[in-house]
Amino acid sequence: MDWVSRAVELRTPTLIIHSVDDEYVPYGPSAALAEKNPEMVTFETFERARHTKEWNVDPERWERLVTAWLGQQLAPRANPGQPNPEAPDPEAAAPPS
């Protein structure tokens, strides 16, 4: 499946962690996908990690990246037409009448 040519169809937030020296899966298509759909794709590169070894090369960075990305994705959001869940409640702040 050629996701790069279909990048605009990607509607699921995606984190790609890819080593620039991956000998099995080329780095270029991952970079191109992220460039074509930056709203949905977060792209983080590692060096010297080869194929699927990013955590092994730098576990602190890997965990920091994944934790931050998940925090953004799982943060409370308002549904269309609903108030922002993080906004203060105007009725709670209003003085008694």
Z-matrix of the N, CA and C atoms (Angstrom, degrees):
N
C 1 1.436
C 2 1.530 1 108.59
N 3 1.299 2 115.88 1 129.52
C 4 1.461 3 121.61 2 -178.60
C 5 1.528 4 109.87 3 -94.65
N 6 1.337 5 116.39 4 88.03
C 7 1.467 6 120.39 5 -178.59
C 8 1.518 7 112.29 6 -70.81
N 9 1.307 8 118.27 7 -23.84
C 10 1.469 9 118.95 8 -179.41
C 11 1.530 10 109.68 9 -64.88
N 12 1.326 11 117.78 10 -44.22
C 13 1.463 12 120.02 11 -179.89
C 14 1.528 13 111.45 12 -71.29
N 15 1.325 14 117.29 13 -18.75
C 16 1.468 15 121.84 14 -179.47
C 17 1.533 16 111.70 15 -110.88
N 18 1.316 17 117.30 16 23.31
C 19 1.465 18 122.11 17 -173.37
C 20 1.516 19 112.96 18 -55.03
N 21 1.320 20 118.40 19 -38.34
C 22 1.458 21 120.49 20 -178.14
C 23 1.528 22 112.07 21 -67.67
N 24 1.324 23 117.92 22 -17.79
C 25 1.465 24 121.82 23 178.51
C 26 1.528 25 112.02 24 -79.17
N 27 1.308 26 117.16 25 -16.59
C 28 1.467 27 121.06 26 -178.06
C 29 1.521 28 108.81 27 -71.83
N 30 1.325 29 117.35 28 116.77
C 31 1.453 30 122.86 29 -177.98
C 32 1.522 31 112.67 30 -121.26
N 33 1.314 32 116.92 31 8.27
C 34 1.458 33 121.77 32 177.05
C 35 1.518 34 108.28 33 -106.78
N 36 1.336 35 117.76 34 123.63
C 37 1.470 36 118.46 35 177.56
C 38 1.533 37 109.98 36 -54.65
N 39 1.313 38 114.94 37 132.84
C 40 1.456 39 121.02 38 -172.86
C 41 1.523 40 110.50 39 -134.17
N 42 1.299 41 116.11 40 132.48
C 43 1.460 42 121.85 41 173.75
C 44 1.519 43 107.71 42 -106.14
N 45 1.318 44 116.55 43 121.55
C 46 1.460 45 121.32 44 176.03
C 47 1.516 46 107.64 45 -110.79
N 48 1.320 47 115.39 46 121.08
C 49 1.468 48 122.17 47 173.93
C 50 1.518 49 105.31 48 -112.49
N 51 1.319 50 116.11 49 117.46
C 52 1.467 51 119.95 50 -171.23
C 53 1.524 52 110.13 51 -139.90
N 54 1.306 53 115.62 52 134.89
C 55 1.458 54 120.36 53 175.93
C 56 1.519 55 109.72 54 -85.27
N 57 1.325 56 116.09 55 135.16
C 58 1.465 57 120.12 56 -178.75
C 59 1.522 58 111.81 57 -66.20
N 60 1.341 59 116.93 58 -18.48
C 61 1.464 60 119.11 59 179.77
C 62 1.535 61 112.60 60 -108.95
N 63 1.328 62 116.70 61 27.89
C 64 1.463 63 121.73 62 176.51
C 65 1.530 64 108.38 63 -62.80
N 66 1.315 65 116.89 64 121.46
C 67 1.462 66 120.80 65 -176.98
C 68 1.524 67 113.62 66 -88.64
N 69 1.347 68 118.24 67 -7.56
C 70 1.468 69 121.22 68 -179.57
C 71 1.521 70 112.97 69 -106.55
N 72 1.317 71 116.77 70 -43.55
C 73 1.464 72 121.41 71 -178.82
C 74 1.526 73 107.59 72 -114.78
N 75 1.316 74 117.82 73 116.48
C 76 1.458 75 120.00 74 -177.75
C 77 1.529 76 112.50 75 -59.71
N 78 1.289 77 115.23 76 141.94
C 79 1.454 78 124.30 77 -179.13
C 80 1.531 79 112.01 78 -71.84
N 81 1.303 80 117.82 79 -35.15
C 82 1.464 81 123.32 80 -173.75
C 83 1.517 82 115.57 81 -54.15
N 84 1.332 83 119.79 82 -49.98
C 85 1.464 84 119.31 83 -179.64
C 86 1.531 85 113.37 84 -62.13
N 87 1.307 86 118.30 85 -34.42
C 88 1.468 87 120.13 86 176.98
C 89 1.524 88 110.33 87 -64.29
N 90 1.319 89 116.20 88 -44.08
C 91 1.462 90 120.69 89 178.50
C 92 1.527 91 110.45 90 -64.08
N 93 1.324 92 117.59 91 -41.31
C 94 1.466 93 121.37 92 -179.77
C 95 1.525 94 111.23 93 -65.82
N 96 1.327 95 117.57 94 -40.92
C 97 1.462 96 120.85 95 178.20
C 98 1.527 97 110.58 96 -60.68
N 99 1.316 98 116.47 97 -46.19
C 100 1.465 99 120.40 98 179.30
C 101 1.526 100 111.32 99 -63.08
N 102 1.308 101 117.07 100 -38.06
C 103 1.464 102 121.04 101 -179.85
C 104 1.527 103 111.34 102 -67.94
N 105 1.330 104 116.83 103 -36.05
C 106 1.464 105 120.32 104 -177.85
C 107 1.528 106 113.53 105 -80.25
N 108 1.330 107 117.68 106 -20.46
C 109 1.460 108 120.15 107 179.89
C 110 1.531 109 110.36 108 -142.30
N 111 1.328 110 117.34 109 66.34
C 112 1.468 111 120.19 110 -176.51
C 113 1.530 112 113.99 111 -67.26
N 114 1.339 113 117.59 112 -18.35
C 115 1.464 114 119.45 113 177.57
C 116 1.524 115 111.74 114 -70.32
N 117 1.318 116 116.99 115 -29.32
C 118 1.461 117 120.68 116 -177.00
C 119 1.522 118 113.34 117 -106.75
N 120 1.327 119 117.45 118 -22.22
C 121 1.461 120 120.03 119 -172.83
C 122 1.523 121 110.77 120 -115.90
N 123 1.323 122 114.75 121 122.84
C 124 1.461 123 121.70 122 171.43
C 125 1.519 124 106.13 123 -103.20
N 126 1.321 125 116.13 124 126.46
C 127 1.463 126 121.20 125 -173.81
C 128 1.522 127 109.69 126 -120.12
N 129 1.305 128 116.09 127 122.13
C 130 1.469 129 122.21 128 179.23
C 131 1.520 130 108.86 129 -123.65
N 132 1.322 131 115.87 130 130.58
C 133 1.461 132 120.14 131 -178.65
C 134 1.523 133 111.75 132 -105.38
N 135 1.298 134 114.17 133 149.50
C 136 1.460 135 122.99 134 172.95
C 137 1.523 136 107.18 135 -124.96
N 138 1.303 137 116.20 136 161.19
C 139 1.464 138 121.53 137 173.45
C 140 1.526 139 108.77 138 -122.40
N 141 1.300 140 115.59 139 151.67
C 142 1.471 141 123.42 140 178.76
C 143 1.533 142 113.40 141 65.06
N 144 1.313 143 117.65 142 14.94
C 145 1.468 144 119.38 143 -178.21
C 146 1.524 145 112.14 144 -96.08
N 147 1.305 146 116.49 145 -15.25
C 148 1.454 147 122.10 146 -178.35
C 149 1.519 148 110.53 147 54.95
N 150 1.317 149 119.19 148 -139.04
C 151 1.473 150 121.49 149 -173.68
C 152 1.535 151 111.45 150 -94.19
N 153 1.318 152 116.25 151 116.51
C 154 1.479 153 125.14 152 175.91
C 155 1.521 154 114.87 153 60.87
N 156 1.307 155 118.41 154 25.40
C 157 1.468 156 120.62 155 -178.18
C 158 1.531 157 112.64 156 -114.11
N 159 1.324 158 117.57 157 19.74
C 160 1.463 159 120.39 158 -177.01
C 161 1.527 160 111.94 159 -58.58
N 162 1.318 161 117.22 160 -44.81
C 163 1.464 162 119.79 161 179.44
C 164 1.526 163 110.41 162 -61.40
N 165 1.316 164 117.42 163 -40.07
C 166 1.464 165 121.22 164 -179.38
C 167 1.529 166 112.09 165 -63.34
N 168 1.320 167 116.70 166 -34.35
C 169 1.464 168 121.26 167 -177.73
C 170 1.527 169 111.32 168 -76.44
N 171 1.342 170 117.01 169 -40.45
C 172 1.460 171 120.53 170 -177.07
C 173 1.532 172 109.67 171 -151.21
N 174 1.344 173 116.60 172 78.02
C 175 1.470 174 119.29 173 -175.61
C 176 1.528 175 113.48 174 -61.98
N 177 1.316 176 118.43 175 -33.82
C 178 1.462 177 120.04 176 179.78
C 179 1.528 178 110.91 177 -65.45
N 180 1.327 179 116.78 178 -45.31
C 181 1.465 180 120.25 179 179.37
C 182 1.525 181 110.41 180 -65.37
N 183 1.325 182 116.89 181 -44.81
C 184 1.468 183 120.91 182 179.96
C 185 1.528 184 109.88 183 -57.34
N 186 1.326 185 116.52 184 -49.41
C 187 1.469 186 119.87 185 -178.21
C 188 1.523 187 111.73 186 -65.56
N 189 1.333 188 117.79 187 -37.09
C 190 1.461 189 121.55 188 177.62
C 191 1.536 190 110.52 189 -63.86
N 192 1.333 191 116.83 190 -45.24
C 193 1.468 192 121.28 191 179.41
C 194 1.525 193 111.65 192 -62.33
N 195 1.325 194 116.32 193 -48.96
C 196 1.467 195 120.60 194 -177.17
C 197 1.527 196 110.53 195 -66.05
N 198 1.325 197 117.39 196 -42.92
C 199 1.465 198 120.67 197 179.61
C 200 1.527 199 110.93 198 -62.76
N 201 1.315 200 117.86 199 -44.33
C 202 1.469 201 121.23 200 179.71
C 203 1.528 202 110.78 201 -64.72
N 204 1.335 203 116.78 202 -43.66
C 205 1.461 204 120.41 203 -179.47
C 206 1.527 205 110.59 204 -64.02
N 207 1.316 206 117.03 205 -45.73
C 208 1.468 207 120.03 206 178.43
C 209 1.522 208 111.26 207 -63.08
N 210 1.326 209 117.33 208 -38.39
C 211 1.455 210 120.48 209 177.48
C 212 1.522 211 111.83 210 -58.90
N 213 1.326 212 116.64 211 -40.51
C 214 1.467 213 120.50 212 177.98
C 215 1.525 214 110.96 213 -67.79
N 216 1.323 215 116.05 214 -41.93
C 217 1.463 216 119.73 215 -176.44
C 218 1.526 217 112.52 216 -71.18
N 219 1.319 218 116.96 217 -33.06
C 220 1.458 219 121.10 218 -175.18
C 221 1.527 220 113.66 219 -96.39
N 222 1.326 221 116.95 220 2.20
C 223 1.467 222 120.69 221 179.44
C 224 1.523 223 109.64 222 -64.34
N 225 1.322 224 116.81 223 146.27
C 226 1.474 225 119.53 224 178.59
C 227 1.520 226 110.91 225 -58.63
N 228 1.314 227 115.62 226 138.62
C 229 1.464 228 121.98 227 178.01
C 230 1.524 229 108.62 228 -134.52
N 231 1.304 230 115.14 229 150.36
C 232 1.456 231 119.70 230 175.11
C 233 1.520 232 109.16 231 -79.53
N 234 1.306 233 116.00 232 141.85
C 235 1.457 234 120.98 233 171.14
C 236 1.523 235 107.12 234 -77.94
N 237 1.321 236 117.98 235 154.85
C 238 1.464 237 118.82 236 178.34
C 239 1.528 238 110.34 237 -53.85
N 240 1.338 239 115.96 238 131.49
C 241 1.454 240 121.08 239 179.79
C 242 1.517 241 114.72 240 82.64
N 243 1.332 242 117.20 241 -0.47
C 244 1.467 243 121.42 242 -179.85
C 245 1.524 244 108.98 243 -109.03
N 246 1.348 245 116.92 244 153.59
C 247 1.472 246 118.92 245 177.62
C 248 1.528 247 111.03 246 -66.81
N 249 1.321 248 115.72 247 154.34
C 250 1.461 249 122.17 248 177.84
C 251 1.524 250 108.60 249 -64.49
N 252 1.359 251 119.30 250 124.74
C 253 1.463 252 120.89 251 -177.92
C 254 1.522 253 114.12 252 -65.74
N 255 1.336 254 117.86 253 -18.42
C 256 1.460 255 120.37 254 -179.38
C 257 1.526 256 112.34 255 -96.13
N 258 1.335 257 117.42 256 -8.60
C 259 1.465 258 120.63 257 -179.29
C 260 1.520 259 109.41 258 -76.12
N 261 1.331 260 116.69 259 144.86
C 262 1.468 261 118.35 260 177.66
C 263 1.525 262 111.21 261 -63.89
N 264 1.300 263 116.95 262 147.56
C 265 1.459 264 123.14 263 179.05
C 266 1.521 265 107.91 264 -76.03
N 267 1.358 266 119.23 265 115.31
C 268 1.472 267 120.61 266 -176.24
C 269 1.517 268 112.19 267 -64.85
N 270 1.324 269 117.95 268 -28.70
C 271 1.470 270 120.16 269 179.74
C 272 1.527 271 110.58 270 -72.52
N 273 1.319 272 117.33 271 -33.63
C 274 1.470 273 120.50 272 -179.93
C 275 1.533 274 110.58 273 -69.93
N 276 1.335 275 117.85 274 -29.49
C 277 1.455 276 121.71 275 -177.13
C 278 1.529 277 112.72 276 -89.60
N 279 1.330 278 117.52 277 -13.20
C 280 1.466 279 120.65 278 -177.20
C 281 1.529 280 110.60 279 -73.21
N 282 1.340 281 116.56 280 140.55
C 283 1.477 282 119.37 281 177.09
C 284 1.529 283 109.75 282 -67.51
N 285 1.316 284 117.74 283 151.43
C 286 1.467 285 119.36 284 -179.76
C 287 1.532 286 110.59 285 -62.90
N 288 1.338 287 116.70 286 145.35
C 289 1.456 288 119.99 287 -178.77
C 290 1.516 289 112.04 288 -94.81
